[in-house]
Each structure stands twice: as structure tokens, then as C-alpha cells.
Amino acid sequence: MDEVISKDQLRIHIENELTTNYSEQMIEENKKNIEKDIEQAVNSLTLFSENKYFSYLVSRQSSISIEQHIADLPDGIQNFEDWFNSGLLGFAKNMLSALSKNMNSNIHFSRLLDNQDYETFIIDSKTKDTNVEQWKSLLNPIFQISNTHYLAQASACINLSLDNAALSLLHLWVQSLWFEDKSIRKVFDDAKAIVAIRDNASKAGKKGAKKRHSLSENVKKHAITLYLNGNFNNPNQAIDSIYLVVIAYGKSINFLFSSDFQAQKTIYNWILPYKYKPTK
């Protein structure tokens, strides 16, 4: 989560989008305005894009589900969810708010954003000094960018001051961009469920390991007692006589060695520190 998108990288990305979607002629004819718009976009996006959570979202591999990706957040889901509610959606709302300031309320233009019907727009709006192809060259590249239909429809609503409808569409836009078009609420809930299952499994594993360690200590004490109480000169002499008894004792308290060979080796290591037994 340490890598972020720099201001220069963001500028290059926006310029590449324009180069890909607009003709060289159109870019050249509107060069000054485009440069100004790019700079405004970069300035407004930089603070947001430099956030560690934005970078984390961008870094997701296609083979990993969005639920798993969010569940794997290093500093937890709640911090991300707080940022999402105040950051990502807040940023998008501000973006549409800025857009609304630059749009003159026009039902015909709103319908164009909604249905992309250029011919009807030209006729109904009685637009002068332009034609269908000019409007297509301006808007088609935007419409063709992935996931912009929700944003275009939200813009249409804002153009008519239908703010609540715009926010609902904006929510769908964010879902389509980052959440595989799934319910954001469900994605968060499923990610939390993954974390809960993982935590429970970890606790169960630790509990099991603790229990096995306790059983192992009991079996170890039994082996040492057998050795110290037996008539053995050293561990090598004792091991053949006591290992089957130790294995049987282990089974009686639900502690199992993986094999007889492993049992002999483990028991030998347990009793080795006592090779110099006190003289009886």
C-alpha cells in the first residue's frame, strides 16, 4: 500500500486517454482549452489518487475477488470503509458538483446524455452551427470509455437538479468501477465474513497447538519418569524398552506420534539431557 500514483503519472494517464479517444485535429484545434482542463483535472485528482487506499484498489489482480482484496487490507476493513464513505464517494460527489456549475440546465442536453440520441437532440434543441457528426466527435469518446454510462446519466440528472437521482447513479458508477458491479454493502459484508472465518480458524489453530503442546509435555514427563525409574545405563539402552510404552500412554491421552521411528527419535531427545542419572 506504499505505492501511489504521482501527479505526473496522472497527467500522462489523462493525456493518453485523450490521445486514444480524440483525433489529433480536434486536440490541436482545442489545445489551449484542453491543456487548461487537464491541469484542472490533475489538480483535483492528485490528492485523491495519492491516497494509499486508492492505490490499493488499483493494485488488485484480476484473479483476486474484490471481497478477498478488501479482506486482505493490511490495516483492516473499517479504516478503508471510513475512507470510502468520506473519500471516494465524497470525491465523486464533489466532481459532479463542479460539473453542475459548468452546465446550463437544458432538458435536451440531459436527454442526450441519457440516451445518446444525437439526431433527436439536434432536432429538439434546434442547435445551430453544428451537426450530428460534430456532437458525436465530442461525446462518443466519453461514452465509449468503460463504465461511463452511469456517470453520463448522473450528469444528466445534475443538469436538471435531480441531485438524489444523480447520487444513486453515482453509487452505481462507483460499483461498476471498483466493485465488479456488485452491491458495495454486500462486498463489505462478505469481506468482513472472510476476515471473521480467517480469524476463527487462526484462533482454533492456536488453541489446538496449545492443547497439543500441553499433551506433548505430559507424554514427555512420562517418558523421562520411565527412564529415570528404569535400570538403564543410558538413553540408547532405554529407548528400545520404553518407546512402545510411551506411545501407548500418548494414545491414551489423545497424543499421537507420526510414526514409530519419529516416536523413538523424539523420546530419545527428551531423555538425552538425563543421560547421567543420579545413582540410586
Residue frames relative to the residue before (quaternion, step in Angstrom):
aa qw qx qy qz dx dy dz
M 1.0000 0.0000 0.0000 0.0000 0.00 0.00 0.00
D 0.5056 0.6754 -0.4166 0.3387 3.59 1.23 0.18
E 0.6402 0.5329 -0.3330 0.4420 3.61 1.15 -0.53
V 0.0412 -0.7932 0.6076 -0.0041 3.55 -0.92 0.97
I 0.5097 -0.6222 0.4960 0.3272 3.54 -1.29 0.36
S 0.3236 -0.7737 0.5137 0.1810 3.58 -0.57 1.14
K 0.6858 -0.4759 0.3627 0.4144 3.53 -1.33 0.26
D 0.6652 0.5008 -0.3043 0.4628 3.59 0.96 -0.86
Q 0.6372 0.5200 -0.3264 0.4659 3.59 1.01 -0.80
L 0.6444 0.5270 -0.3105 0.4588 3.55 1.02 -0.84
R 0.6422 0.5205 -0.3193 0.4634 3.57 0.99 -0.86
I 0.6506 0.5173 -0.3094 0.4619 3.58 0.94 -0.90
H 0.6416 0.5320 -0.3203 0.4501 3.58 0.99 -0.89
I 0.6720 0.4865 -0.2988 0.4718 3.61 0.90 -0.90
E 0.6501 0.5123 -0.3158 0.4638 3.59 0.96 -0.84
N 0.6403 0.5209 -0.3219 0.4637 3.59 1.02 -0.77
E 0.6213 0.5356 -0.3354 0.4634 3.58 1.05 -0.79
L 0.6669 0.4947 -0.3026 0.4680 3.58 0.93 -0.89
T 0.6573 0.5174 -0.3098 0.4520 3.56 0.93 -0.91
T 0.6685 0.5107 -0.2910 0.4556 3.56 1.05 -0.82
N 0.7987 0.3663 -0.1509 0.4528 3.56 0.90 -0.96
Y 0.7558 0.3166 -0.1965 0.5384 3.60 1.21 -0.36
S 0.5422 -0.6270 0.4532 0.3278 3.55 -1.15 0.63
E 0.6201 -0.5477 0.4092 0.3849 3.56 -1.24 0.52
Q 0.6240 0.5570 -0.3338 0.4346 3.57 1.05 -0.80
M 0.6830 0.4855 -0.2911 0.4617 3.56 0.88 -0.95
I 0.6416 0.5173 -0.3209 0.4666 3.58 1.02 -0.81
E 0.6672 0.5065 -0.2988 0.4571 3.57 0.94 -0.89
E 0.6681 0.5128 -0.2968 0.4501 3.58 0.96 -0.88
N 0.7776 0.2756 -0.1436 0.5466 3.57 1.13 -0.62
K 0.1654 0.8624 -0.4689 0.0949 3.53 1.27 0.52
K 0.6931 0.4869 -0.2927 0.4437 3.60 0.77 -0.99
N 0.6770 0.4868 -0.2910 0.4690 3.56 0.90 -0.93
I 0.6441 0.5266 -0.3176 0.4550 3.57 1.02 -0.84
E 0.6479 0.5158 -0.3164 0.4627 3.58 0.94 -0.88
K 0.6445 0.5146 -0.3095 0.4733 3.56 1.03 -0.83
D 0.6690 0.5012 -0.2948 0.4629 3.56 0.94 -0.92
I 0.6298 0.5343 -0.3313 0.4563 3.58 1.02 -0.81
E 0.6682 0.5058 -0.3037 0.4532 3.57 0.91 -0.93
Q 0.6412 0.5111 -0.3204 0.4742 3.58 1.01 -0.79
A 0.6561 0.5111 -0.3066 0.4630 3.58 0.98 -0.88
V 0.6531 0.5175 -0.3135 0.4553 3.58 0.95 -0.89
N 0.6664 0.5092 -0.3047 0.4514 3.58 0.91 -0.92
S 0.6999 0.4672 -0.2754 0.4647 3.58 0.96 -0.85
L 0.7124 0.4614 -0.2543 0.4636 3.58 1.12 -0.65
T 0.5494 0.6764 -0.3907 0.2967 3.57 1.12 -0.68
L 0.6802 0.4895 -0.3058 0.4519 3.59 0.75 -1.01
F 0.6683 0.4965 -0.2989 0.4665 3.55 1.02 -0.83
S 0.7116 0.4787 -0.2695 0.4380 3.58 0.80 -1.00
E 0.6441 0.5255 -0.3255 0.4506 3.58 1.17 -0.47
N 0.4797 0.6647 -0.4435 0.3623 3.58 1.26 -0.08
K 0.5522 -0.6483 0.4143 0.3211 3.59 -0.97 0.88
Y 0.6496 0.5202 -0.3343 0.4424 3.61 1.03 -0.66
F 0.5957 0.5445 -0.3605 0.4677 3.58 1.08 -0.65
S 0.6623 0.4999 -0.2966 0.4727 3.56 0.94 -0.93
Y 0.6358 0.5305 -0.3289 0.4540 3.57 1.04 -0.78
L 0.6318 0.5230 -0.3293 0.4678 3.60 0.98 -0.79
V 0.6717 0.5089 -0.2928 0.4518 3.56 0.92 -0.94
S 0.6815 0.5329 -0.2872 0.4112 3.59 1.05 -0.76
R 0.4644 0.7081 -0.4467 0.2886 3.64 1.19 -0.22
Q 0.3658 -0.7086 0.5660 0.2089 3.55 -0.99 0.94
S 0.5799 -0.6222 0.4013 0.3399 3.59 -1.02 0.78
S 0.6352 0.5461 -0.3284 0.4364 3.58 1.17 -0.53
I 0.6791 0.4501 -0.2758 0.5101 3.58 1.27 -0.29
S 0.4341 -0.7037 0.4959 0.2654 3.58 -0.78 1.00
I 0.6054 -0.5635 0.4098 0.3848 3.57 -1.18 0.53
E 0.6108 0.5530 -0.3536 0.4429 3.61 1.08 -0.69
Q 0.6743 0.4833 -0.2884 0.4780 3.58 0.92 -0.94
H 0.6297 0.5515 -0.3291 0.4371 3.57 1.00 -0.87
I 0.6866 0.4591 -0.2771 0.4909 3.58 0.93 -0.90
A 0.6209 0.5441 -0.3377 0.4521 3.60 1.06 -0.73
D 0.7004 0.4734 -0.2583 0.4677 3.60 1.14 -0.65
L 0.3344 0.7556 -0.5029 0.2536 3.61 1.24 0.14
P 0.4911 -0.7024 0.4263 0.2893 3.63 -0.70 1.02
D 0.7954 0.2843 -0.1646 0.5094 3.61 0.93 -0.77
G 0.7128 -0.5095 0.2523 0.4108 3.57 1.11 0.64
I 0.6010 -0.6042 0.4070 0.3288 3.52 -1.24 0.61
Q 0.6357 0.5777 -0.3496 0.3741 3.59 0.89 -0.88
N 0.6434 0.5149 -0.3255 0.4636 3.59 0.96 -0.82
F 0.6510 0.5071 -0.3106 0.4718 3.56 1.02 -0.85
E 0.6589 0.5166 -0.3127 0.4485 3.58 0.92 -0.91
D 0.6252 0.5288 -0.3320 0.4682 3.58 1.05 -0.76
W 0.6581 0.4924 -0.3086 0.4788 3.57 0.97 -0.87
F 0.6355 0.5502 -0.3328 0.4274 3.55 0.94 -0.89
N 0.7021 0.4759 -0.2767 0.4517 3.57 0.82 -0.97
S 0.7576 0.3528 -0.2029 0.5104 3.57 1.01 -0.76
G 0.7372 0.4471 -0.2194 0.4565 3.56 1.15 -0.64
L 0.7727 0.3714 -0.2128 0.4688 3.55 0.39 -1.23
L 0.7163 0.4111 -0.2625 0.4990 3.59 0.75 -0.97
G 0.6193 0.5443 -0.3414 0.4512 3.56 1.07 -0.70
F 0.6358 0.5254 -0.3194 0.4666 3.56 1.01 -0.81
A 0.6733 0.4987 -0.2960 0.4586 3.57 0.89 -0.95
K 0.6303 0.5225 -0.3347 0.4665 3.60 1.01 -0.76
N 0.6561 0.5063 -0.3105 0.4656 3.58 0.97 -0.85
M 0.6247 0.5435 -0.3341 0.4502 3.54 1.06 -0.78
L 0.6889 0.4591 -0.2806 0.4857 3.58 0.93 -0.89
S 0.5965 0.5529 -0.3613 0.4560 3.57 1.13 -0.60
A 0.6494 0.5006 -0.3075 0.4828 3.57 1.01 -0.85
L 0.6266 0.5427 -0.3267 0.4540 3.55 1.06 -0.79
S 0.6598 0.5316 -0.3157 0.4270 3.57 0.94 -0.89
K 0.6229 0.5526 -0.3423 0.4353 3.58 1.13 -0.63
N 0.7243 0.4237 -0.2305 0.4927 3.56 1.17 -0.58
M 0.6432 0.5048 -0.3215 0.4777 3.57 1.29 0.09
N 0.2756 -0.7279 0.6017 0.1793 3.53 -0.95 0.87
S 0.5272 -0.6567 0.4321 0.3226 3.56 -0.79 0.99
N 0.1785 0.7681 -0.5829 0.1960 3.53 -0.60 1.19
I 0.3574 -0.7755 0.4791 0.2033 3.56 -0.34 1.23
H 0.6326 0.5402 -0.3415 0.4375 3.58 1.07 -0.67
F 0.6590 0.4866 -0.3103 0.4823 3.58 1.01 -0.81
S 0.6131 0.5454 -0.3404 0.4590 3.58 1.07 -0.72
R 0.6495 0.5043 -0.3141 0.4745 3.57 1.00 -0.82
L 0.6226 0.5357 -0.3406 0.4576 3.57 1.07 -0.71
L 0.6464 0.5065 -0.3153 0.4756 3.59 0.97 -0.83
D 0.6879 0.5023 -0.2711 0.4484 3.54 1.07 -0.82
N 0.8395 0.2088 -0.0800 0.4952 3.60 0.78 -0.99
Q 0.3209 -0.7855 0.4728 0.2378 3.60 1.31 -0.18
D 0.3977 0.6961 -0.4819 0.3536 3.57 1.13 0.75
Y 0.2197 -0.8334 0.4966 0.1024 3.57 0.06 1.34
E 0.6479 0.5448 -0.3329 0.4154 3.57 0.89 -0.92
T 0.6731 0.4816 -0.2972 0.4761 3.58 0.89 -0.94
F 0.6210 0.5503 -0.3390 0.4434 3.58 1.03 -0.78
I 0.6598 0.5116 -0.3128 0.4529 3.58 0.87 -0.94
I 0.6859 0.4883 -0.2825 0.4597 3.59 0.93 -0.92
D 0.7304 0.4532 -0.2543 0.4433 3.58 0.75 -1.08
S 0.7310 0.4288 -0.2473 0.4697 3.58 0.95 -0.81
K 0.2824 -0.7836 0.5011 0.2347 3.56 1.32 -0.30
T 0.1500 0.8243 -0.5248 0.1502 3.52 1.04 0.90
K 0.2451 -0.7870 0.5552 0.1113 3.53 -0.86 1.01
D 0.8429 0.2336 -0.1618 0.4570 3.51 -1.38 0.35
T 0.6992 0.3713 -0.2991 0.5327 3.55 0.99 0.75
N 0.1768 -0.7784 0.5893 0.1249 3.56 -1.27 0.10
V 0.7435 -0.4227 0.2788 0.4367 3.51 -1.33 0.17
E 0.6755 0.5178 -0.3073 0.4256 3.58 0.84 -0.94
Q 0.6293 0.5315 -0.3392 0.4543 3.57 1.07 -0.70
W 0.6576 0.4919 -0.3044 0.4826 3.55 1.00 -0.84
K 0.6342 0.5296 -0.3303 0.4563 3.58 1.01 -0.76
S 0.6614 0.5109 -0.3102 0.4532 3.58 0.95 -0.88
L 0.6667 0.5031 -0.2926 0.4656 3.56 1.17 -0.63
L 0.8186 0.3141 -0.1242 0.4644 3.58 0.79 -1.05
N 0.5703 0.6318 -0.3934 0.3475 3.61 1.01 -0.63
P 0.6405 0.5186 -0.3579 0.4390 3.63 0.88 -0.77
I 0.6390 0.5109 -0.3224 0.4762 3.59 1.09 -0.70
F 0.6705 0.5046 -0.3001 0.4536 3.57 0.90 -0.95
Q 0.6971 0.5035 -0.2753 0.4299 3.57 1.05 -0.74
I 0.5196 0.6082 -0.4271 0.4215 3.59 1.24 -0.24
S 0.5784 -0.6310 0.3941 0.3347 3.55 -0.91 0.93
N 0.8697 0.1520 -0.1288 0.4516 3.53 -1.15 0.86
T 0.4869 0.6821 -0.4449 0.3156 3.62 1.14 0.35
H 0.4807 0.6884 -0.4540 0.2982 3.65 1.15 -0.23
Y 0.6401 0.5070 -0.3310 0.4730 3.59 1.02 -0.74
L 0.6607 0.5107 -0.3071 0.4565 3.56 0.97 -0.87
A 0.6392 0.5177 -0.3237 0.4676 3.58 1.00 -0.80
Q 0.6710 0.4851 -0.2981 0.4749 3.58 0.96 -0.85
A 0.6203 0.5235 -0.3387 0.4759 3.58 1.08 -0.70
S 0.6343 0.5248 -0.3204 0.4685 3.57 1.05 -0.78
A 0.6204 0.5383 -0.3359 0.4610 3.56 1.05 -0.76
C 0.6591 0.5018 -0.3026 0.4713 3.58 0.98 -0.84
I 0.6538 0.5034 -0.3204 0.4653 3.58 0.94 -0.84
N 0.6076 0.5671 -0.3468 0.4347 3.57 1.06 -0.73
L 0.7395 0.3474 -0.1994 0.5411 3.57 1.22 -0.54
S 0.5020 -0.6831 0.3931 0.3562 3.58 1.34 0.33
L 0.4180 0.6652 -0.4990 0.3659 3.59 1.07 0.72
D 0.0947 -0.8770 0.4692 0.0423 3.54 0.63 1.23
N 0.6642 0.5130 -0.3222 0.4380 3.61 0.89 -0.85
A 0.6411 0.5019 -0.3143 0.4881 3.56 1.03 -0.81
A 0.6319 0.5406 -0.3262 0.4495 3.58 1.04 -0.80
L 0.6705 0.4957 -0.3054 0.4598 3.58 0.94 -0.85
S 0.6170 0.5322 -0.3465 0.4648 3.60 1.06 -0.68
L 0.6684 0.4780 -0.2934 0.4886 3.58 0.97 -0.85
L 0.6094 0.5519 -0.3413 0.4556 3.55 1.09 -0.72
H 0.6207 0.5394 -0.3270 0.4657 3.56 1.04 -0.81
L 0.6561 0.4952 -0.3019 0.4829 3.59 1.00 -0.84
W 0.6108 0.5553 -0.3428 0.4484 3.58 1.09 -0.73
V 0.6647 0.4937 -0.2962 0.4762 3.57 0.92 -0.93
Q 0.6227 0.5401 -0.3332 0.4577 3.58 1.03 -0.79
S 0.6893 0.4829 -0.2859 0.4581 3.57 0.91 -0.90
L 0.6646 0.5189 -0.3044 0.4432 3.57 1.07 -0.70
W 0.8510 0.2054 -0.0328 0.4822 3.56 0.73 -1.11
F 0.7857 0.3694 -0.1569 0.4708 3.60 1.11 -0.56
E 0.5420 -0.6637 0.3819 0.3462 3.56 1.19 0.70
D 0.5946 -0.6024 0.3348 0.4141 3.58 1.17 0.68
K 0.4721 0.6469 -0.4555 0.3888 3.57 1.17 0.58
S 0.6410 -0.4962 0.4087 0.4194 3.55 -1.27 0.32
I 0.4594 -0.6969 0.4764 0.2763 3.57 -0.72 1.08
R 0.6411 0.5352 -0.3232 0.4451 3.57 0.95 -0.89
K 0.6747 0.4877 -0.2936 0.4698 3.58 0.95 -0.89
V 0.6106 0.5491 -0.3509 0.4501 3.58 1.03 -0.74
F 0.6602 0.4942 -0.3059 0.4757 3.57 0.93 -0.90
D 0.6598 0.5112 -0.3097 0.4554 3.59 0.92 -0.90
D 0.6734 0.4879 -0.2999 0.4676 3.60 0.94 -0.87
A 0.6256 0.5291 -0.3371 0.4638 3.59 1.06 -0.74
K 0.6503 0.5030 -0.3109 0.4769 3.58 1.02 -0.82
A 0.6194 0.5368 -0.3401 0.4610 3.59 1.09 -0.70
I 0.6235 0.5342 -0.3322 0.4642 3.60 1.03 -0.79
V 0.6577 0.5044 -0.3019 0.4711 3.57 0.95 -0.91
A 0.6495 0.5266 -0.3161 0.4482 3.60 0.96 -0.89
I 0.6550 0.5035 -0.3045 0.4740 3.59 0.95 -0.90
R 0.6588 0.5130 -0.3007 0.4608 3.55 0.97 -0.89
D 0.6629 0.5029 -0.3032 0.4646 3.58 0.97 -0.87
N 0.6509 0.5138 -0.3156 0.4613 3.57 0.99 -0.85
A 0.6426 0.5172 -0.3186 0.4669 3.58 1.01 -0.82
S 0.6445 0.5232 -0.3142 0.4606 3.56 1.03 -0.82
K 0.6563 0.5059 -0.3056 0.4690 3.57 0.98 -0.88
A 0.6474 0.5138 -0.3152 0.4664 3.56 1.02 -0.86
G 0.6451 0.5258 -0.3158 0.4556 3.56 1.03 -0.82
K 0.6609 0.4970 -0.3035 0.4734 3.57 0.98 -0.86
K 0.6400 0.5246 -0.3188 0.4621 3.54 1.03 -0.83
G 0.6610 0.5057 -0.2976 0.4677 3.56 1.00 -0.89
A 0.6478 0.5168 -0.3168 0.4614 3.55 1.01 -0.85
K 0.6400 0.5262 -0.3162 0.4621 3.56 1.02 -0.83
K 0.6557 0.5057 -0.3086 0.4681 3.55 0.98 -0.91
R 0.6638 0.4986 -0.3139 0.4606 3.61 0.89 -0.88
H 0.6244 0.5370 -0.3414 0.4530 3.58 1.02 -0.77
S 0.6456 0.5235 -0.3110 0.4608 3.56 1.02 -0.87
L 0.6554 0.5002 -0.3032 0.4778 3.58 0.99 -0.87
S 0.6297 0.5471 -0.3229 0.4471 3.55 1.03 -0.85
E 0.6426 0.5266 -0.3206 0.4549 3.57 1.01 -0.82
N 0.6387 0.5312 -0.3207 0.4550 3.56 1.04 -0.80
V 0.6679 0.4884 -0.2949 0.4779 3.56 0.96 -0.92
K 0.6218 0.5468 -0.3327 0.4514 3.57 1.03 -0.80
K 0.6571 0.5082 -0.3057 0.4654 3.59 0.91 -0.92
H 0.6394 0.5292 -0.3203 0.4567 3.57 1.04 -0.83
A 0.6522 0.5158 -0.3092 0.4614 3.58 0.98 -0.87
I 0.6632 0.5029 -0.3060 0.4622 3.59 0.90 -0.89
T 0.6345 0.5319 -0.3228 0.4585 3.59 1.02 -0.85
L 0.6428 0.5202 -0.3197 0.4626 3.59 0.96 -0.89
Y 0.6688 0.5048 -0.2993 0.4563 3.55 0.93 -0.88
L 0.7026 0.4743 -0.2800 0.4507 3.57 0.80 -1.01
N 0.7150 0.4401 -0.2524 0.4811 3.60 1.08 -0.68
G 0.6180 0.5624 -0.3440 0.4283 3.59 1.24 -0.18
N 0.5045 -0.6314 0.4940 0.3207 3.53 -1.31 0.23
F 0.3121 0.7465 -0.5123 0.2879 3.56 0.55 1.22
N 0.4160 -0.7200 0.5042 0.2332 3.54 -1.00 0.87
N 0.7995 -0.0437 0.0617 0.5958 3.60 1.14 -0.60
P 0.7067 -0.4732 0.3140 0.4220 3.62 -1.23 0.28
N 0.6214 0.5556 -0.3514 0.4263 3.58 0.98 -0.76
Q 0.6708 0.4873 -0.2904 0.4778 3.55 1.00 -0.83
A 0.6945 0.5121 -0.2732 0.4252 3.60 1.03 -0.79
I 0.6096 0.6419 -0.3652 0.2880 3.54 0.91 -0.92
D 0.6683 0.5088 -0.3162 0.4411 3.63 0.92 -0.87
S 0.6977 0.4926 -0.2699 0.4446 3.57 1.11 -0.68
I 0.7967 0.3612 -0.1744 0.4520 3.57 0.97 -0.77
Y 0.5575 0.6644 -0.4121 0.2791 3.62 1.05 -0.56
L 0.6520 0.5097 -0.3325 0.4523 3.62 0.99 -0.73
V 0.6196 0.5299 -0.3337 0.4733 3.58 1.11 -0.68
V 0.6524 0.5102 -0.3050 0.4701 3.57 1.03 -0.87
I 0.6276 0.5304 -0.3305 0.4644 3.59 1.01 -0.82
A 0.6604 0.5121 -0.3010 0.4593 3.57 0.92 -0.93
Y 0.6425 0.5098 -0.3224 0.4727 3.56 1.00 -0.84
G 0.6273 0.5454 -0.3309 0.4468 3.57 0.98 -0.83
K 0.6553 0.5123 -0.3053 0.4636 3.57 0.92 -0.92
S 0.6479 0.5459 -0.3245 0.4206 3.58 1.01 -0.76
I 0.7535 0.3033 -0.1991 0.5483 3.59 1.18 -0.43
N 0.5728 -0.6450 0.3432 0.3716 3.59 1.29 0.53
F 0.5171 0.5635 -0.4698 0.4409 3.57 1.01 0.83
L 0.0652 -0.8274 0.5578 -0.0092 3.57 -0.63 1.16
F 0.3477 -0.6797 0.6036 0.2298 3.52 -1.11 0.77
S 0.5629 -0.6239 0.4195 0.3434 3.60 -1.10 0.58
S 0.7881 -0.0789 0.0589 0.6076 3.59 1.16 -0.55
D 0.6517 -0.4988 0.3831 0.4239 3.56 -1.26 0.25
F 0.6332 0.5384 -0.3286 0.4486 3.56 1.01 -0.85
Q 0.6675 0.4933 -0.2974 0.4719 3.56 0.95 -0.93
A 0.6156 0.5486 -0.3384 0.4534 3.57 1.08 -0.75
Q 0.6679 0.5026 -0.3063 0.4555 3.60 0.86 -0.94
K 0.6618 0.5106 -0.3049 0.4565 3.56 0.95 -0.89
T 0.6753 0.4979 -0.2917 0.4593 3.58 0.93 -0.94
I 0.6655 0.5016 -0.3011 0.4635 3.57 0.92 -0.95
Y 0.6124 0.5497 -0.3417 0.4539 3.59 1.02 -0.79
N 0.6774 0.4863 -0.2916 0.4686 3.60 0.93 -0.94
W 0.6231 0.5487 -0.3386 0.4428 3.58 1.11 -0.66
I 0.7773 0.3674 -0.1910 0.4737 3.56 0.85 -0.94
L 0.4582 0.7161 -0.4349 0.2969 3.59 1.25 -0.28
P 0.6552 0.5131 -0.3492 0.4307 3.68 0.84 -0.77
Y 0.7084 0.4333 -0.2525 0.4966 3.62 1.24 -0.35
K 0.2723 0.8103 -0.4902 0.1701 3.57 1.20 0.42
Y 0.6932 0.3761 -0.2671 0.5538 3.56 1.17 -0.54
K 0.1116 -0.8346 0.5380 0.0396 3.57 0.24 1.27
P 0.5454 -0.5907 0.4692 0.3653 3.57 -1.13 0.61
T 0.4920 -0.6590 0.4820 0.3023 3.57 -0.99 0.77
K 0.3833 -0.7348 0.5154 0.2181 3.57 -0.83 1.05
